[in-house]
């Protein structure tokens, strides 16, 4: 369906007056590279008029993939256009990021990046091959990922205070699993170890599934895991929830206290976003941002959050997102350095 039929025509009369002013809200890198921007083949008020490709940097069935497919369905229902989900896992999400960065900036190739894409992988790799802050445009922040420090029921601690005491008295005796070197699970634990001067052995896995099996069987003693895994296993008693990484108490698992209740200043979370290539037309960016804002107010969105064990994210204007990325990069830099993690 054309945009004329999807939104009130008066909106586009208004856009005609304000588009020249909206250019100033585009990310800084879009202004710097304006001369190199490929010509857009159609006027913004015809968008979308063809298939949209939604790139996912993880395998099918992953949390981000589930969110992408729900988002694709919402886009199709709202705009009556086809949306194809394309999974391109690898290189700590940067494989997919490079595909998107090299695509035409016309709004027909979109992307679900994470904090790893913008703020972690580029600082963990000596040669990432992409500068996401310059080569991608973050359109919206979709959700926040709160990780939960969990332990096997056989572990001799049931809360954070006991956990600290036990680990401190037994340096090097216990192990923790993560979904790989440089993963959020790895970095979150290394930050905690550094802050408390603890010695825990790191066991990296390739992805979360094998590590989760070993955690449930007691082969590793503890791990940070996401809400989708933590929720059912904590509620069933298969795992003990010691604390959550965000300082704000989780709305999904309110009985698991924030780690910061015991370790002041500990406040870490990841996030999932919605993005496209650099230099996208400001009217298309605003349309997509507005779509996400309206979607985040729906029961369908709330249901996806609950299913995925993730937290709602505040709406950030497109013009403010480059600053958000800058702040995230600064926040993660010392944590990554302190962890000593690399993914090369």
ABEGO torsion letter per residue (X at the ends): XBAAAABBAAAAAAAAAAAAAAAAABBAAAAAAAAABBBBABBAAAOBABBBBBBBABBBGBAAAAAAAAAAAAAAAAAGBBBBBBBBBEGGGAAAAAAAAABBBAGABBBBBBAAAAAAAAAABABAGBBAAAABBBABBABBBBBBBBBBAABABABAAAAAAAAAABBGABBBBBAEBGBAAAAAAAAAAAAAGBBBBBBBBBEAAAAAAAAAAGABABBBBBAAAAAAAAAAGABBBABBABABBBAABAABBBAAAABBGBBBBBBBBBBBBBGBBAAAAAAAAAAAAAAAABAAAAAAAAAAGBBBBBBBBAAAAAAAAAAAAAAAAAAAAAAGBBAX
